Amino acid sequence: MEGSARETEKEYLRFLGIAFGSVRELGYLLSLARRLEYLDVEAAKSLEDDQHRAAGSLGALINALKN
């Protein structure tokens, strides 16, 4: 993972925060693609589930490092 090369924990947390923002943005874009019918409901649900898991994992990592 690119962020693991950061030299300080503060830098690493900043990188993780940026990644978290990106994964949340992905959730919006998946929702939009579903509403515009670029994705069928089943494909969108699968991708949204993956996005939620990624956001949860990143959030947990950020919280663990902050505490």
A tleap script that builds the chain and sets N, CA, C and O, in Angstrom:
source leaprc.protein.ff14SB
mol = sequence {
  NMET GLU GLY SER ALA ARG GLU THR GLU LYS
  GLU TYR LEU ARG PHE LEU GLY ILE ALA PHE
  GLY SER VAL ARG GLU LEU GLY TYR LEU LEU
  SER LEU ALA ARG ARG LEU GLU TYR LEU ASP
  VAL GLU ALA ALA LYS SER LEU GLU ASP ASP
  GLN HIE ARG ALA ALA GLY SER LEU GLY ALA
  LEU ILE ASN ALA LEU LYS CASN
}
set mol.1.N position { 0.846 -1.172 0.000 }
set mol.1.CA position { 0.000 0.000 0.000 }
set mol.1.C position { 0.892 1.235 0.000 }
set mol.1.O position { 1.844 1.337 0.773 }
set mol.2.N position { 0.568 2.149 -0.866 }
set mol.2.CA position { 1.384 3.347 -1.024 }
set mol.2.C position { 1.567 4.104 0.290 }
set mol.2.O position { 2.672 4.562 0.584 }
set mol.3.N position { 0.523 4.240 1.070 }
set mol.3.CA position { 0.578 5.021 2.303 }
set mol.3.C position { 1.508 4.457 3.355 }
set mol.3.O position { 1.947 5.187 4.244 }
set mol.4.N position { 1.819 3.172 3.275 }
set mol.4.CA position { 2.696 2.570 4.288 }
set mol.4.C position { 4.118 3.113 4.198 }
set mol.4.O position { 4.908 2.925 5.123 }
set mol.5.N position { 4.451 3.776 3.106 }
set mol.5.CA position { 5.786 4.361 2.957 }
set mol.5.C position { 5.906 5.727 3.627 }
set mol.5.O position { 6.981 6.326 3.616 }
set mol.6.N position { 4.829 6.222 4.204 }
set mol.6.CA position { 4.871 7.521 4.883 }
set mol.6.C position { 5.804 7.424 6.082 }
set mol.6.O position { 5.867 6.390 6.747 }
set mol.7.N position { 6.523 8.501 6.352 }
set mol.7.CA position { 7.575 8.460 7.365 }
set mol.7.C position { 7.082 8.633 8.790 }
set mol.7.O position { 7.713 8.138 9.724 }
set mol.8.N position { 5.962 9.329 8.976 }
set mol.8.CA position { 5.461 9.531 10.333 }
set mol.8.C position { 4.024 9.039 10.422 }
set mol.8.O position { 3.330 8.914 9.413 }
set mol.9.N position { 3.594 8.762 11.644 }
set mol.9.CA position { 2.215 8.321 11.842 }
set mol.9.C position { 1.232 9.417 11.434 }
set mol.9.O position { 0.167 9.134 10.887 }
set mol.10.N position { 1.601 10.671 11.706 }
set mol.10.CA position { 0.736 11.791 11.333 }
set mol.10.C position { 0.527 11.821 9.816 }
set mol.10.O position { -0.593 12.017 9.344 }
set mol.11.N position { 1.616 11.625 9.054 }
set mol.11.CA position { 1.525 11.585 7.594 }
set mol.11.C position { 0.663 10.413 7.135 }
set mol.11.O position { -0.160 10.546 6.230 }
set mol.12.N position { 0.868 9.273 7.771 }
set mol.12.CA position { 0.115 8.063 7.427 }
set mol.12.C position { -1.378 8.284 7.690 }
set mol.12.O position { -2.210 7.896 6.871 }
set mol.13.N position { -1.723 8.900 8.817 }
set mol.13.CA position { -3.117 9.179 9.131 }
set mol.13.C position { -3.725 10.144 8.112 }
set mol.13.O position { -4.883 9.997 7.721 }
set mol.14.N position { -2.947 11.117 7.691 }
set mol.14.CA position { -3.435 12.051 6.666 }
set mol.14.C position { -3.717 11.298 5.376 }
set mol.14.O position { -4.753 11.515 4.747 }
set mol.15.N position { -2.812 10.421 4.978 }
set mol.15.CA position { -2.999 9.609 3.782 }
set mol.15.C position { -4.252 8.744 3.911 }
set mol.15.O position { -5.041 8.648 2.971 }
set mol.16.N position { -4.435 8.115 5.069 }
set mol.16.CA position { -5.614 7.280 5.282 }
set mol.16.C position { -6.894 8.115 5.226 }
set mol.16.O position { -7.918 7.652 4.723 }
set mol.17.N position { -6.836 9.340 5.741 }
set mol.17.CA position { -7.996 10.226 5.670 }
set mol.17.C position { -8.372 10.552 4.239 }
set mol.17.O position { -9.554 10.609 3.899 }
set mol.18.N position { -7.375 10.765 3.406 }
set mol.18.CA position { -7.624 11.030 1.987 }
set mol.18.C position { -8.236 9.787 1.332 }
set mol.18.O position { -9.189 9.892 0.560 }
set mol.19.N position { -7.688 8.626 1.642 }
set mol.19.CA position { -8.221 7.374 1.096 }
set mol.19.C position { -9.664 7.166 1.552 }
set mol.19.O position { -10.505 6.725 0.769 }
set mol.20.N position { -9.953 7.484 2.826 }
set mol.20.CA position { -11.309 7.333 3.348 }
set mol.20.C position { -12.273 8.250 2.590 }
set mol.20.O position { -13.381 7.840 2.243 }
set mol.21.N position { -11.851 9.479 2.339 }
set mol.21.CA position { -12.683 10.395 1.563 }
set mol.21.C position { -12.954 9.863 0.161 }
set mol.21.O position { -14.061 10.003 -0.360 }
set mol.22.N position { -11.952 9.258 -0.439 }
set mol.22.CA position { -12.104 8.702 -1.781 }
set mol.22.C position { -13.073 7.525 -1.794 }
set mol.22.O position { -13.888 7.403 -2.708 }
set mol.23.N position { -12.991 6.669 -0.798 }
set mol.23.CA position { -13.887 5.513 -0.772 }
set mol.23.C position { -15.325 5.957 -0.495 }
set mol.23.O position { -16.267 5.334 -0.985 }
set mol.24.N position { -15.501 7.022 0.281 }
set mol.24.CA position { -16.849 7.565 0.502 }
set mol.24.C position { -17.382 8.195 -0.789 }
set mol.24.O position { -18.566 8.067 -1.103 }
set mol.25.N position { -16.514 8.869 -1.529 }
set mol.25.CA position { -16.914 9.446 -2.813 }
set mol.25.C position { -17.331 8.340 -3.782 }
set mol.25.O position { -18.288 8.500 -4.540 }
set mol.26.N position { -16.621 7.237 -3.753 }
set mol.26.CA position { -16.979 6.090 -4.584 }
set mol.26.C position { -18.405 5.633 -4.281 }
set mol.26.O position { -19.153 5.276 -5.191 }
set mol.27.N position { -18.780 5.646 -3.001 }
set mol.27.CA position { -20.139 5.265 -2.631 }
set mol.27.C position { -21.169 6.156 -3.309 }
set mol.27.O position { -22.184 5.670 -3.808 }
set mol.28.N position { -20.912 7.452 -3.329 }
set mol.28.CA position { -21.818 8.381 -4.005 }
set mol.28.C position { -21.883 8.069 -5.501 }
set mol.28.O position { -22.967 8.030 -6.084 }
set mol.29.N position { -20.733 7.848 -6.114 }
set mol.29.CA position { -20.707 7.589 -7.555 }
set mol.29.C position { -21.410 6.288 -7.911 }
set mol.29.O position { -22.056 6.202 -8.956 }
set mol.30.N position { -21.295 5.277 -7.060 }
set mol.30.CA position { -22.018 4.027 -7.299 }
set mol.30.C position { -23.526 4.253 -7.201 }
set mol.30.O position { -24.297 3.731 -8.005 }
set mol.31.N position { -23.926 5.027 -6.218 }
set mol.31.CA position { -25.344 5.345 -6.065 }
set mol.31.C position { -25.866 6.097 -7.289 }
set mol.31.O position { -26.956 5.811 -7.786 }
set mol.32.N position { -25.096 7.039 -7.756 }
set mol.32.CA position { -25.471 7.803 -8.942 }
set mol.32.C position { -25.571 6.899 -10.169 }
set mol.32.O position { -26.524 6.999 -10.942 }
set mol.33.N position { -24.588 6.020 -10.345 }
set mol.33.CA position { -24.594 5.103 -11.488 }
set mol.33.C position { -25.819 4.191 -11.445 }
set mol.33.O position { -26.395 3.880 -12.488 }
set mol.34.N position { -26.221 3.764 -10.251 }
set mol.34.CA position { -27.411 2.932 -10.113 }
set mol.34.C position { -28.663 3.738 -10.485 }
set mol.34.O position { -29.513 3.258 -11.235 }
set mol.35.N position { -28.769 4.966 -9.956 }
set mol.35.CA position { -29.950 5.801 -10.244 }
set mol.35.C position { -30.060 6.143 -11.734 }
set mol.35.O position { -31.164 6.248 -12.269 }
set mol.36.N position { -28.927 6.314 -12.391 }
set mol.36.CA position { -28.926 6.614 -13.828 }
set mol.36.C position { -29.026 5.352 -14.688 }
set mol.36.O position { -29.027 5.414 -15.918 }
set mol.37.N position { -29.110 4.213 -14.008 }
set mol.37.CA position { -29.245 2.898 -14.644 }
set mol.37.C position { -28.045 2.506 -15.504 }
set mol.37.O position { -28.186 1.798 -16.501 }
set mol.38.N position { -26.848 2.983 -15.099 }
set mol.38.CA position { -25.613 2.509 -15.726 }
set mol.38.C position { -25.232 1.146 -15.160 }
set mol.38.O position { -24.526 0.372 -15.806 }
set mol.39.N position { -25.703 0.862 -13.960 }
set mol.39.CA position { -25.482 -0.433 -13.310 }
set mol.39.C position { -26.834 -1.044 -12.991 }
set mol.39.O position { -27.762 -0.341 -12.591 }
set mol.40.N position { -26.943 -2.356 -13.168 }
set mol.40.CA position { -28.182 -2.991 -12.740 }
set mol.40.C position { -28.171 -3.109 -11.216 }
set mol.40.O position { -27.125 -2.964 -10.584 }
set mol.41.N position { -29.309 -3.366 -10.647 }
set mol.41.CA position { -29.464 -3.359 -9.196 }
set mol.41.C position { -28.528 -4.367 -8.528 }
set mol.41.O position { -27.922 -4.055 -7.502 }
set mol.42.N position { -28.402 -5.548 -9.082 }
set mol.42.CA position { -27.558 -6.591 -8.481 }
set mol.42.C position { -26.080 -6.198 -8.498 }
set mol.42.O position { -25.385 -6.362 -7.495 }
set mol.43.N position { -25.600 -5.686 -9.619 }
set mol.43.CA position { -24.196 -5.267 -9.718 }
set mol.43.C position { -23.921 -4.105 -8.778 }
set mol.43.O position { -22.893 -4.072 -8.102 }
set mol.44.N position { -24.851 -3.145 -8.737 }
set mol.44.CA position { -24.677 -1.996 -7.856 }
set mol.44.C position { -24.633 -2.437 -6.398 }
set mol.44.O position { -23.806 -1.950 -5.627 }
set mol.45.N position { -25.511 -3.348 -6.016 }
set mol.45.CA position { -25.553 -3.829 -4.628 }
set mol.45.C position { -24.231 -4.495 -4.255 }
set mol.45.O position { -23.703 -4.256 -3.169 }
set mol.46.N position { -23.700 -5.314 -5.130 }
set mol.46.CA position { -22.431 -5.986 -4.862 }
set mol.46.C position { -21.293 -4.980 -4.690 }
set mol.46.O position { -20.500 -5.085 -3.754 }
set mol.47.N position { -21.217 -4.013 -5.591 }
set mol.47.CA position { -20.170 -2.997 -5.508 }
set mol.47.C position { -20.345 -2.106 -4.281 }
set mol.47.O position { -19.365 -1.738 -3.633 }
set mol.48.N position { -21.593 -1.761 -3.962 }
set mol.48.CA position { -21.853 -0.944 -2.776 }
set mol.48.C position { -21.469 -1.691 -1.500 }
set mol.48.O position { -20.948 -1.090 -0.560 }
set mol.49.N position { -21.726 -3.002 -1.464 }
set mol.49.CA position { -21.313 -3.810 -0.310 }
set mol.49.C position { -19.791 -3.790 -0.147 }
set mol.49.O position { -19.280 -3.645 0.963 }
set mol.50.N position { -19.081 -3.937 -1.256 }
set mol.50.CA position { -17.615 -3.880 -1.219 }
set mol.50.C position { -17.143 -2.511 -0.739 }
set mol.50.O position { -16.213 -2.413 0.063 }
set mol.51.N position { -17.785 -1.462 -1.232 }
set mol.51.CA position { -17.419 -0.102 -0.832 }
set mol.51.C position { -17.648 0.108 0.660 }
set mol.51.O position { -16.822 0.728 1.330 }
set mol.52.N position { -18.756 -0.398 1.185 }
set mol.52.CA position { -19.045 -0.265 2.620 }
set mol.52.C position { -18.005 -0.999 3.466 }
set mol.52.O position { -17.569 -0.496 4.501 }
set mol.53.N position { -17.616 -2.185 3.016 }
set mol.53.CA position { -16.586 -2.940 3.750 }
set mol.53.C position { -15.257 -2.196 3.737 }
set mol.53.O position { -14.573 -2.127 4.758 }
set mol.54.N position { -14.891 -1.640 2.591 }
set mol.54.CA position { -13.632 -0.889 2.495 }
set mol.54.C position { -13.672 0.343 3.394 }
set mol.54.O position { -12.696 0.640 4.083 }
set mol.55.N position { -14.790 1.057 3.391 }
set mol.55.CA position { -14.918 2.242 4.247 }
set mol.55.C position { -14.844 1.845 5.713 }
set mol.55.O position { -14.211 2.533 6.513 }
set mol.56.N position { -15.489 0.738 6.070 }
set mol.56.CA position { -15.450 0.266 7.450 }
set mol.56.C position { -14.050 -0.112 7.889 }
set mol.56.O position { -13.629 0.223 8.996 }
set mol.57.N position { -13.334 -0.803 7.035 }
set mol.57.CA position { -11.963 -1.208 7.358 }
set mol.57.C position { -11.050 0.000 7.512 }
set mol.57.O position { -10.266 0.076 8.458 }
set mol.58.N position { -11.151 0.937 6.586 }
set mol.58.CA position { -10.330 2.149 6.688 }
set mol.58.C position { -10.677 2.953 7.937 }
set mol.58.O position { -9.788 3.444 8.633 }
set mol.59.N position { -11.956 3.083 8.214 }
set mol.59.CA position { -12.386 3.807 9.396 }
set mol.59.C position { -11.866 3.166 10.675 }
set mol.59.O position { -11.423 3.860 11.590 }
set mol.60.N position { -11.922 1.835 10.736 }
set mol.60.CA position { -11.422 1.124 11.906 }
set mol.60.C position { -9.915 1.308 12.071 }
set mol.60.O position { -9.430 1.489 13.187 }
set mol.61.N position { -9.175 1.263 10.963 }
set mol.61.CA position { -7.731 1.468 11.012 }
set mol.61.C position { -7.408 2.881 11.493 }
set mol.61.O position { -6.534 3.071 12.338 }
set mol.62.N position { -8.110 3.858 10.954 }
set mol.62.CA position { -7.878 5.248 11.384 }
set mol.62.C position { -8.156 5.404 12.866 }
set mol.62.O position { -7.363 6.008 13.588 }
set mol.63.N position { -9.276 4.863 13.326 }
set mol.63.CA position { -9.615 4.963 14.758 }
set mol.63.C position { -8.592 4.258 15.631 }
set mol.63.O position { -8.231 4.764 16.694 }
set mol.64.N position { -8.123 3.099 15.198 }
set mol.64.CA position { -7.139 2.343 15.986 }
set mol.64.C position { -5.824 3.132 16.109 }
set mol.64.O position { -5.201 3.151 17.170 }
set mol.65.N position { -5.419 3.773 15.026 }
set mol.65.CA position { -4.173 4.532 15.064 }
set mol.65.C position { -4.308 5.814 15.879 }
set mol.65.O position { -3.339 6.268 16.488 }
set mol.66.N position { -5.506 6.399 15.894 }
set mol.66.CA position { -5.713 7.618 16.677 }
set mol.66.C position { -5.739 7.339 18.173 }
set mol.66.O position { -5.409 8.212 18.976 }
set mol.67.N position { -6.131 6.124 18.551 }
set mol.67.CA position { -6.238 5.781 19.985 }
set mol.67.C position { -5.031 5.089 20.497 }
set mol.67.O position { -4.973 4.740 21.676 }
savepdb mol mol.pdb
quit
